[in-house]
Amino acid sequence: MNPRVRAAIIILLLAGGGVAALGFWPRGEGGRALSGYVEGEALYMSSSTAGAVSRVLVSRGQRVAAGQPLFALDAGPLLAQRDRAAAALAEAEARLADAGKGQRPQELAIYDAQRAAAEAAMAQARAELARIQPLVAQGIYAPARLDAARAAHDAAAANVRAINRQRQAGTLGARPDALRAAEAQVEQARQALAEADSLLARTGPVAPVAARVEQVFYQSGEWAAANQPILSLIPDDRVRVRFFVPEREIARYQPGKRVAFGCDGCAAGLSAVIDYVSPRPEFTPPVIYSRESRDRLVFMVEARPGTPRTLNPGQPVDVEPLP
């Protein structure tokens, strides 16, 4: 081959390689893309009570909507506990209602009969007093007879008043202290029922927000301890773009500012809003370690992406530096 032609080919190859390298080689200060990755904070779903897992309603990688059931534990023992609490509440409410009532109608009828008899006795005593009083004035009976008739009349009247008071008391409920004690027992039973309902609800939790299922740790039939995660979610609102800014440029990055970023296979025009800037510097993490950035102090910055559903945690991203 002609030496000139060979030299021209070599020059063209070197030039093409240089142009291609510019596309992959990090740009210089002020224009170099900031390296980072997608971070997803897991939300661990568990039950506050131990039990056998009866159903797992989702699978790994599945998307779930807010309020969608996730899993269920065997709720037999808690159902029994809840039924006992409901029965205790019904009993306490019945006692409170009974304490607010008076005696039964049959018991009040006894007072009515006693009052009728006492009123008849008082009428008889009044008539006797009216008969004796003029006779004593005429000297037919001694004054002592009048005193005895008057005493019998007063005793009959007092008996009528006593029976009326007894009947009035019979229509009243329990004493105020007893009523307050009954009300406290009702409130205690109501709280116990609410606690039983809460424990029962936790055996079948639902997704608090829209998320994707990261891992499923237990399957149907396995025994799960209390507060042991059954599965983990990555909520959409916990997906962040985490990137690292050199310390000399960190003043440009403040919460509320929007940054553009890109990743392999992602749609164009992605952006995120900064919501956290680390107050402490650190050396370049190994995940973005390169010859150009080693031994350099950087600050971690987190931004909330506009489309978190399309991003996968751990995915590398390139963030365009702010001017």
C-alpha positions in Angstrom: 0.0 0.0 0.0 1.1 3.5 -0.8 2.7 5.1 2.3 0.7 8.3 1.8 -2.5 6.4 1.6 -1.6 4.4 4.7 -0.9 7.6 6.6 -4.1 9.1 5.5 -6.1 6.0 6.7 -4.3 6.1 10.1 -5.1 9.8 10.5 -8.8 9.2 9.7 -9.0 6.3 12.1 -7.4 8.4 14.9 -9.7 11.3 14.2 -12.8 9.1 14.2 -11.7 7.4 17.4 -11.1 10.8 19.0 -14.6 12.0 18.1 -16.2 8.8 19.4 -14.2 9.0 22.6 -15.6 12.5 23.1 -19.0 11.0 23.3 -18.0 8.6 26.1 -15.3 10.5 27.9 -16.5 12.8 30.7 -16.6 16.4 29.8 -14.4 19.0 31.5 -15.2 21.1 34.5 -18.3 23.2 34.1 -19.7 20.8 31.5 -19.2 17.3 32.8 -22.3 15.3 33.6 -22.8 14.5 37.3 -22.9 10.9 38.0 -25.6 9.3 40.2 -28.2 6.6 40.5 -31.8 6.0 41.3 -32.4 5.3 45.0 -35.6 3.7 46.3 -36.4 3.6 50.1 -38.1 0.4 51.0 -41.3 0.3 53.1 -41.5 -2.9 55.1 -45.1 -4.2 55.7 -45.6 -6.5 58.7 -48.2 -7.5 61.3 -48.1 -6.5 64.9 -49.2 -10.0 65.9 -47.6 -13.4 65.2 -49.5 -15.9 63.1 -49.5 -18.2 60.1 -49.6 -16.4 56.7 -52.8 -17.5 55.1 -52.6 -15.5 51.8 -50.1 -13.5 49.9 -52.0 -11.4 47.4 -49.1 -9.8 45.5 -45.9 -10.9 43.8 -42.4 -9.5 43.5 -42.2 -6.7 41.0 -45.9 -6.1 40.8 -47.3 -2.6 41.0 -50.0 -2.0 43.7 -52.4 0.9 44.1 -53.1 2.7 47.4 -55.6 0.7 49.5 -54.9 -2.6 47.7 -54.7 -5.7 50.1 -51.2 -7.2 50.3 -51.4 -10.3 52.5 -53.4 -11.8 55.3 -52.6 -13.7 58.5 -54.7 -16.4 60.2 -57.2 -14.2 62.1 -59.0 -16.9 64.1 -57.6 -16.1 67.5 -58.0 -12.4 67.0 -61.6 -12.8 65.8 -62.4 -14.6 69.1 -60.7 -11.8 71.0 -62.7 -9.3 69.1 -66.0 -11.1 69.8 -65.1 -11.3 73.5 -64.5 -7.5 73.5 -67.8 -6.9 71.7 -69.6 -9.0 74.3 -68.0 -7.2 77.2 -69.0 -3.8 75.7 -72.6 -5.0 75.3 -72.6 -6.1 78.9 -71.1 -2.8 80.2 -73.7 -0.8 78.1 -76.5 -2.9 79.5 -75.3 -2.2 83.1 -75.1 1.5 82.4 -78.6 1.5 81.0 -79.9 -0.4 84.0 -78.1 1.9 86.4 -79.9 4.9 84.9 -83.3 3.3 85.4 -85.5 3.0 88.5 -87.1 -0.1 89.9 -89.2 -2.3 87.8 -93.0 -1.5 87.4 -93.8 -4.6 89.6 -91.7 -3.2 92.4 -93.3 0.2 92.1 -96.7 -1.4 92.2 -95.9 -2.6 95.7 -95.3 1.0 96.8 -98.5 2.1 95.2 -100.4 -0.6 97.2 -98.7 0.4 100.4 -99.5 4.0 99.8 -103.2 3.2 99.2 -103.3 1.3 102.5 -101.5 4.2 104.3 -103.9 6.8 102.9 -106.9 4.7 103.9 -105.4 4.4 107.5 -104.9 8.2 107.5 -108.4 8.9 106.3 -109.7 6.6 109.1 -107.5 8.4 111.7 -108.7 11.8 110.4 -112.3 10.7 110.8 -111.7 9.4 114.3 -110.0 12.6 115.2 -113.0 14.6 113.9 -115.4 12.5 115.8 -113.6 12.6 119.2 -112.7 16.3 119.1 -116.2 17.6 119.8 -116.9 14.9 122.3 -113.9 15.9 124.3 -115.0 19.5 124.1 -118.4 18.4 125.6 -116.6 16.5 128.3 -117.8 13.2 127.2 -114.3 11.9 126.6 -111.2 12.8 128.5 -108.6 15.0 126.8 -106.2 12.0 126.7 -108.5 10.3 124.2 -108.2 13.4 122.0 -104.4 13.2 122.3 -104.4 9.6 121.3 -106.6 10.3 118.2 -104.4 13.2 117.2 -101.2 11.0 117.5 -102.8 8.2 115.4 -103.7 10.7 112.7 -100.2 12.2 112.7 -98.6 8.7 112.5 -100.9 7.8 109.6 -99.9 11.0 107.7 -96.2 10.4 108.3 -96.6 6.9 107.0 -98.1 8.2 103.8 -95.3 10.7 103.3 -92.7 7.9 103.9 -94.2 5.6 101.4 -94.4 8.5 98.8 -90.7 9.1 99.3 -89.9 5.5 98.9 -91.8 5.3 95.6 -90.1 8.5 94.4 -86.7 7.0 95.2 -87.7 3.8 93.4 -88.1 5.8 90.1 -84.6 7.2 90.4 -81.5 5.5 88.9 -78.3 4.6 90.7 -76.3 7.2 92.6 -74.1 9.6 90.6 -70.9 7.8 91.7 -72.3 4.4 90.6 -73.3 6.0 87.2 -69.9 7.4 86.7 -68.3 4.0 87.5 -70.7 2.3 85.0 -69.8 4.9 82.3 -66.1 4.3 82.9 -66.6 0.6 82.4 -68.4 1.2 79.1 -65.5 3.4 77.9 -63.0 0.8 79.0 -64.9 -1.9 77.1 -65.1 0.4 74.1 -61.4 0.9 74.0 -60.7 -2.8 74.3 -63.0 -3.4 71.3 -61.2 -0.7 69.3 -57.8 -2.3 70.2 -59.1 -5.8 69.1 -60.4 -4.3 65.8 -57.1 -2.6 65.2 -55.2 -5.9 65.8 -57.5 -7.7 63.5 -57.1 -5.1 60.8 -53.3 -5.4 61.0 -53.5 -9.1 60.0 -54.5 -7.9 56.5 -52.8 -4.6 55.8 -53.2 -2.7 52.6 -50.8 -0.6 50.5 -50.6 2.9 52.0 -49.6 4.5 48.7 -49.0 3.5 45.1 -45.9 1.4 45.0 -44.1 -1.5 43.5 -43.5 -4.8 45.4 -39.7 -5.1 46.0 -39.5 -8.4 47.9 -41.9 -11.1 49.3 -40.3 -12.7 52.3 -43.0 -15.2 53.4 -45.4 -17.4 51.5 -48.7 -18.9 52.4 -48.5 -21.4 55.2 -45.3 -20.0 56.8 -45.3 -18.7 60.4 -44.4 -15.1 60.8 -43.3 -13.5 64.1 -44.8 -10.3 65.3 -43.5 -7.2 63.6 -41.5 -9.4 61.1 -41.7 -7.9 57.5 -43.8 -10.1 55.2 -43.0 -8.0 52.2 -41.4 -4.8 51.2 -42.6 -2.0 48.9 -40.9 0.9 47.1 -43.5 3.7 47.2 -43.4 6.1 44.2 -42.9 9.0 46.6 -39.8 7.4 48.0 -38.0 7.1 44.7 -35.1 9.6 44.4 -32.4 10.6 42.0 -29.2 10.7 44.0 -26.2 12.3 42.5 -23.0 13.9 43.8 -21.8 17.4 43.2 -18.2 18.7 43.6 -17.7 20.9 46.6 -16.8 23.9 44.5 -20.2 23.7 42.7 -22.5 22.8 45.6 -23.7 26.4 46.1 -25.7 26.2 42.8 -27.8 23.3 44.1 -30.5 24.3 46.5 -33.8 22.6 47.4 -36.6 23.5 45.0 -34.3 23.8 41.9 -35.0 21.5 39.0 -32.3 19.4 37.3 -32.4 17.4 34.1 -31.1 13.9 33.9 -30.9 11.0 31.6 -30.3 7.2 31.8 -29.8 4.3 29.4 -33.1 3.3 27.9 -35.0 6.1 29.5 -37.3 8.6 27.8 -35.9 12.0 26.9 -36.6 15.1 28.9 -36.5 13.6 32.4 -36.2 16.1 35.3 -36.3 16.1 39.1 -36.7 18.7 41.8 -34.0 18.9 44.5 -35.4 18.3 48.0 -32.3 17.5 49.9 -28.6 18.6 49.9 -26.3 16.9 52.3 -24.7 19.3 54.9 -21.5 17.2 55.0 -19.0 16.5 52.2 -17.7 13.0 51.5 -15.1 11.5 49.2 -16.4 10.2 45.9 -18.4 7.0 46.5 -17.1 3.9 44.7 -20.2 3.6 42.7 -19.2 6.7 40.7 -15.4 6.3 41.1 -13.3 7.2 38.1 -9.9 8.4 37.3 -11.2 11.9 36.9 -13.1 12.1 40.1 -11.1 10.1 42.7 -9.9 11.8 45.9 -12.4 14.6 45.3 -14.8 15.9 47.9 -18.5 15.8 46.8 -21.9 16.5 48.4 -24.8 14.1 48.0 -27.9 15.7 46.5 -31.3 14.0 46.2 -34.1 15.1 43.9 -37.6 13.9 43.4 -38.2 12.7 39.8 -41.4 13.7 38.0 -42.0 10.2 36.7 -40.8 7.8 39.4 -42.8 4.8 38.0 -40.4 4.6 35.0 -37.2 4.4 37.1 -35.6 1.4 38.7 -33.6 1.7 41.9 -29.9 1.2 41.3 -30.2 2.5 37.8 -27.2 4.8 36.9 -28.1 8.3 35.8 -26.3 11.3 34.4 -27.4 14.7 35.7 -26.8 17.9 33.7 -24.9 20.4 35.9 -26.6 23.6 36.7 -25.1 26.7 35.2 
